[in-house]
Each structure stands twice: as C-alpha cells, then as structure tokens.
Amino acid sequence: MSSEPVRDVLIVGGGTAGWMSASALVKVLGPLIKVTLVESDEIGIIGVGEATIPHIKTHNTLIGINEVEFVRETQGTFKLGIEFVDWGRLGESYIHGFGKLGIDLAGHPFHLYWARAHLAGKAGDLARYSFNVSACRAGKFMSTPVDAPKGTPLEDIAYAYHFDASLYARFLRRFSEQAGVRRVEGKVVEVRQHADNGFVQSVVLASGQELTADLFIDCTGFRGLLIEETLKSGYRDWTRWLPCNRALAVPCANVGPPVPYTRSTARRSGWQWRIPLQHRVGNGYVYAGDFISDEDARSELLGHLDGKPLAEPRLLRFTTGHRNQVWKKNVVAIGLSAGFLEPLESTAIHLIQTGIAKLALMFPRKGMSPAVSELYNRQVAYEYERIRDFLVLHYNATTRNDTAFWNHCRTMAIPDGLGEYMELFRDSARVIPKPDELFTLPSWVQVMVGQGLQPADFPPVIGVLSDADLGKFLAHVEAVIQSSVNVMPTHQNFIERYCRAQAA
C-alpha cells in the first residue's frame, strides 16, 4: 500500500456538489493538492431552486463567502423553517422552525413543561413558544444583530437560505477558480482502471483528452458514472419506507413578497414544494409513480401554482437510498451520486457538505487505507439512516386515509428505531436523539406534535414546579418571543435594505 500523499484530485461533474467540493477542498488542503474539475456544458444540473438548513452557513464561512454577495448573486431569500400543510390532517398545518424551542428550565427541555401544561389544558399551541415559527407567521426576518438584547432569541437567530441552484453553482465556480481550481470543459466518454487493483486511473473526454488523478470525486448525479457504472458499488433501496420515486419541477412568477420559509403541501400521492426566491418561485411535486400517472401529477402541480409557470415541468426519476459503498477504491461519491433523500427537510446540500467535511478529515494517501474508507462509509450510512427515519415520520404519523397513497403510508411498516422514538414520545413526551444525528430534539418534537402525536404523560420530575410557577414560566417565554418578533423588520424589507439582487 502506497504511503505517498495524494497530489491530484479530479472532480467529475459540476453543479452544486462538484463546485462545493472544489471550493472546500482547495480551501482546506490548499497547496497540498491540485484540484481539477471536469464538466460539460451539454449536461445540465438538477435543481431549479434549493432550500437549505442552517448548517450551510458553516460551509460558506469556511471558504470565506460574504453573505450579502452570496444572497445577491443567487437571487436568494432567507429561511426560518418549513411549513407542512395537510400532512397530519387535511386542513391543518404546522411549521418546523429552526433553532430552539422555548427556554429550557432546570436542565430539562422546554417541551416537557409544555406537555405537562398542555395535558392540563393550560398551554397554547406549541408553535407559540418557538421564536422562528412566530417570526414565520408574522413574515418577519433579520440576521442576528450585533447589539442583540441578552437573554432573548435575537442573540442567536437560526436561519438558512433559499437560492437558485444554477446561480449558486456559477457563484462557487467563480470563487473556486479564483482560489486555484482548474476547470476542464468536456464530456467523459470512457473511464480507465488500473489492471492490478481496479482503481480508477483516468477519464477520457470526447475530445480525446485523458485526465489522470490519484483521487476521484464522483459528482455525476444519479448516474454515478464512477462509483456505480465503473466500480459497481451497489445501492440500498429504501422505497419500502419512502415510496415517492419521481418529481416534477417548475418555476413560476412571484405573486407577492417572499415568505421566510419553505412550504411543503401534501397532495394526493406525494407532496408539493414551494421555494420563494427574489426573482421567481421554485415549485415541484414529489410523488409515487405507483399511485399516480406522470400526466395527472403534472396537472395537479400546475393547478396549484401561485403564479404563471415560467417553463415546462421537468421530470426527474429517482430511487431513495444510498450506495453500499460511497467511498470505494480511489473514488468518493458526493451528492446525488452518493444517494438520494427527497428534499422534504432540505437535507440535500447538507449531505454534500458533510460528505466533503468527512473526506477532508479522512483525506487519504495514495494507498487508500481500507480502514479509513470503511469508517467513512459507516458514518455516511448512519447519517443517511437517521435522516431517513426523520422523513418517514412525516409520512407515517398521519391520520389521513383519503387516498390510497396516504393509507399506504399510514399503515406501512417503519424502521424499528423510528417506532421506538414515536412510542417513547407518546408514552411520556420524552425524546432522546441519538449521538451525532442531524435533527435535534426541537425538530423531533415539533414534527411529532405537528403530525398529531400527543404524549399521554410527562416525566415525574417536571411535576416539581407548582402550577402557578409553571403558568408564569410559559407566559414569560411567550412574552419574550413576541417582543423579539415585534422589533424585526419584514422579510421583504430586510432583503431590500441588505441584499437586494439585480433584476433577473
């Protein structure tokens, strides 16, 4: 096994995954490696709009992106959470807000005190105790001010972004090339392997140019040109838990100011996303082809747009799951080539980001230690599984039986770990997230309550607080949240003052 350092890294494929990988690796590893990215202008990127979670700010900060420039260049808006419409019951909605839920007390999470009061009929809706949800409902937004009042939610506002995926890739490309990444235009027509060990040796372009490298990063999307077509990694199919396997995407015209949240509306055989940008709105219908035809899905999507469609709906086919080995030999798959989890909780870019971060931490030598790649694969699989369970929760915890699709989701078998989470919450309002999982306690609580799960009891220790003090505590939390929301500008006004993009 060679102990020589990896010098040449070739990223095959551009788009968000490719250029995020390029920008991060050249920043973190700097002069130790040479990064080349090959992509073809003939091959478009998937995504007409992207919704993210707050973790993306870590990546942007790492590589030195200025937030104002980034939002302007990508026609971006801000996001405080995700609204779910008609998921638990028809006619009802809730918002999964980022950040904290209430204020923890005496070392115990806030929602346990809420559960106690709620069971006694003395607490309002859980959403009233979330700063982010309250701001969403009011259409307000601001980033954390430097003079934020101490002890208020304004001290640390959790937010993410909506942006145009193609513009983000273009922005990252310019940023990466300035940092030293070399871009090669061309379509890969052949992948060559070393005869002795099966490692990828080079890729050959339609022009005849051959590109060699020590380490290859596969960002070729669902196709998985290197990881699957060449190295035959195999795939873990999770269709039995997440039956949607198609999506139609279409932009439409704006009809009003952008709201500071993504909207997910449950439809007959799946769900529809709405992502507000400065210049348009991104829309899509994620659905199960076994329950609805493509043509009927198209009609349902177009019939629920807020504004005039700006293009023909684009059809995407997918299988939920991930590669058996995301890192195999000298190939690491990042993005859609690694796996796919539908964008219900906006985790696609996060999975790109964490895949890159893990690779930087475990960056190999030319010998590609199996111990390192096996650890990488275990960590990636664990992350996918935990996100999978959180997504399945949305589908399974529902009372809907009005269509064959929702009746299937309500009655289907679910992963064992998820069933334990749900039963524990029903029993006593307890939520104990596993180590290192993306979605923390406030996220699990908001979605379980929003989907209609109600705890039958609460831990005895929560009963120590008197009824009078509990009432005062809840009133205080609600008052602090409301006073903080009151001082915020509207989302539209914040964009106008801070990061208004040029007209598209």
Buried (B, 14 or more C-beta within 10 A) or exposed (E): EEEEEBEBBBBBBBBBBBBBBBBBBBBBBEEEBBBBBBBBEEBEBBBBBBBBBBBBBEBBEBBEBEBEEBBBBBBBBBBBBBBBBBBBEEEBBBBBBBBBBBBBBEEBBBBBBBBBBBBEEEBEEBBBBBBBBBBBBBBBBBBEEEEBEEEBBBEEBBBBBBBBBBBBBBBBBEBBBEBBBEBBEBEBEEBEBEEEEBBBBBBBBEEEEEBEBBBBBBBBBBBBBBBBEBBEBEBBEBBEBBBBBBBBBBBBEBEEBBBBBBBBBBBBBBBBBBBBBBBBBBBBBBBBBBBBEBEEBBEBBBEEBBBEBBEEBBEBEBBBBBBBBBBBBBBBBBBBBBBBBBBBBBBBBBBBBBBBBBBBEBBBBBBBEEEBBEBBBEBBBBBBBBBBBBBBBBBBBBEBEEBBBBEBBBEBEBBEEBBEBBEBBBEBBBBEBEEEBBBEBBBBBBBBBBBBBEBEBBEEEBEEBEEEEBBEBBEEBBEBBEEBBEEBBBBBBBBEEBBBBEEE
